Amino acid sequence: MSQIRNGILIIIIIIFVVVAHSHFRKTSTTYNYIFSPSDLYHHLSEANFDLSETGLSKSLEITHKYPGNHRVAILVEKPVGPGVPYNSDFIVKISISNGNNILFERTVSDSNAWFHGGKENSGFTLINYIISNELLLGVPLSAKIKVIESSTEFTRKYGNQRIIINKTLDE
């Protein structure tokens, strides 16, 4: 009788741990930081991009797996050192939507952002946004990035670009 009771108790504990893990994975940025999954900071979507092409529009499909801070960023082929400001005159409009509902939208026109990252993944963030609603996890969203005003000088100086969307640190 005691062995059956211990077996049931172990099963209940295992079920509790599995349910708690699933719940915290979807709701707690601290839990994800402490028990980091291997794909926590992987790109959710990426595509070649060209800031020298006025009117260029890219649509990227994204599905967020974890809550917290995310970004839309530009990575460049010929990076400069981290912390060096770039100088540019491009204007880019970014919107993230769920069907017809726009969740985040911003027009980026400032030219005093800083490069970050190493040799392979150097670039700069266009926008940061937070996925705090558990209802947005696992839901396919669409990100549209459009070049309103181009910059041939930026492309000449820093080379080809890629647009990426990924999770960032929750500080």
Secondary structure, DSSP 8 states (H G I E B T S, - for coil): -HHHHHHHHHHHHHHHHHHHHHHHHHH-HHHHHHT--TTTTSEEEEEEE-TTSTT-EEEEEEE--S-EEEEEEEEESS---TT-B-----EEEEEEEETTEEEEEEEE-----B-BS-SSS-EEEEEEEEE--GGGTT-EEEEEEEEEE--HHHHHHH--EEEEEEE----
